[in-house]
Amino acid sequence: MLGLLTPLAILGLLAIDPIGIAVMPILLSQKNPYGRSFAFLSGSFGALVLAGLLFAIGFGTKVLGIESAHAWLVPGSEIIAGALLLFLAARLLWLLEKGRLTTEPSDNLVQRLRLSIWHLLILGAILVVLQSMVDVVFVIAMIHIGQLHLAVASLLTAVSTYAIAALLLQLAIVGAYWVTPRKQKLQTLGKVHRLLARFANQAVIGTSLFLGSALLINGGLSLSGLSHL
């Protein structure tokens, strides 16, 4: 099981979410900062686990059946996913060089962050669901998990491991704010904001390049092996 959880945790850590990270300093600067932050993160975690289970159960078994008749399907999907990630990285790099890429939450999102705790929980869930649907690495990882036909407890553990790792940076921001002396809390939030503005987009670009290249290579090697059979 450890051999499965470790790569899932790594993939989760690589799933950098600039919007989700940018939200945390805003919530922590409001009244009841911990309650509001954990409401948002709870919605994100619950939605991420649910989306992962739906992909794993809904598609994993079906893909396994199709794969037995069409061995090229999974390698072909990996190549397409890798190409999409490389295109995303190139697009983000172009926007960054043109100065059109920002980590600042939209005014509409900032307004919604002033809503009640229950609304924050729902907002966190909605943002994660929307991102998960276009995150090709997440989709492929969950489908692969479904193909393993794990017991319910093991499947839930696997998906939860990814979800926790994906939200670890947001949790780290909350933790850093909590351990910071009261007089320095605003200063800490400012440092987090500056680090986010400086490195978040670069991290997303680097991660997309790495994962996209890995998927392309793995898919290409698999197709090459099939062609020699």
Secondary structure, 3 states (H helix, E strand, C coil): CHHHHHHHHHHHHHCCCHHHHHHHHHHHCCCCHHHHHHHHHHHHHHHHHHHHHHHHHHHHHHHHHHHHHCCCHHHHHHHHHHHHHHHHHHHHHHHHHCCCCCCCCCHHHHHHCCCCHHHHHHHHHHHHHHHHHHCHHHHHHHHHHHHCCCCHHHHHHHHHHHHHHHCHHHHHHHHHHHHCCHHHHHHHHHHHHHHHHHHHHHHHHHHHHHHHHHHHHHHHHHHHHHHCC
